[in-house]
């Protein structure tokens, strides 16, 4: 269901009209506990008011993270030989099945293998005919067993050479016309592609031409500053949010804590695993990560909805509703970034605070 967006112009007009009818004083600094703006019916329809309540305190660490591939489910594909790319059958983002042909490359090295294959086939036929002739002569008593054994050895060597070439053809997917096919070794999505039709691939190329990842499971990596390392434990509960789905929350736990600090940022990396059945999460997405360092304590704190909290001039404020009056109140939060914020100082249980459009009312009170 799509919600109607608030009309900011209408809100500011209503607030401005209220201010014109009141004798308010203008101050440069934040003026707390002022009540020069009245709660009218028009304003009531445009804001939401929440009540300060007691909620179990939760120790939450807010981190920046990034969605990435699970390394166990990613495969990089390199060309076996240099040559000219004649066909490309997969594009970035395509889903491919194991064994699907991704590209076809024509190569002089493949032509050499095909020449070897023809020679091996010819040698095998000659050795086979020679063996059959000597076998018949041995049966007729015209050839010794030693000469027959030599013919058997020659036939076995010729067959081994032919089998070796056929195995090479199978491994490298060699086809006719001096071509070989690049096939998908696993099923998954094409997440990297560095090949185009008619491209010339060098023999010493060290850049992968395709990268395939399953994406059924993904990782979220987050950076922890040195001062917070002691707060992170394996299996801590985690909530992950991505801008693409602002109303969705992905729940998981801390799967791994890396033990090496990044020398540039002086941060430690932690990892969360997520099942990605609907492929909603894409590698490269930015993520907000909330790590619950401890379970909810028995101690309860006064708490408010996060939308009520306003950060200004390096301090935190809320807009309190007292009867029909509004007032700015400075508060001291214990945590930020979660749905409900624990307040250490500045509010009393049962007081009412503005949540929806709180910042507009806050700005109007200082006009």
Secondary structure, DSSP 8 states (H G I E B T S, - for coil): -------HHHHHHHHHHHHHTS-----SS--TT---SB--HHHHTT--EEE-EEEE---EEEEEEEEEE-GGGEEEE--SS-EEEEEE---TT-EE-TT-EEEEEE-HHHHHHHHHHHHHHHHHHHHHHHHHHHHHHHHTTSS-HHHHHHHHHHHHHHHHHHHHHHHHHHHHTB-STTEEEEE-SSSEEEEEE---TT-EE-TT--S-SEEEE--SEEEEEEEEEGGGGGG--TT-EEEEEEGGGTT--EEEEEEEEEEEE-TTT-EEEEEEEEE-TT--S-TT-EEEEEEE-S---S-EEEEEEGGG-EEETTEEEEEEEETTEEEEEEEEES--SSSEEEEEES--TT-EEE-TTHHHHHHHHT-
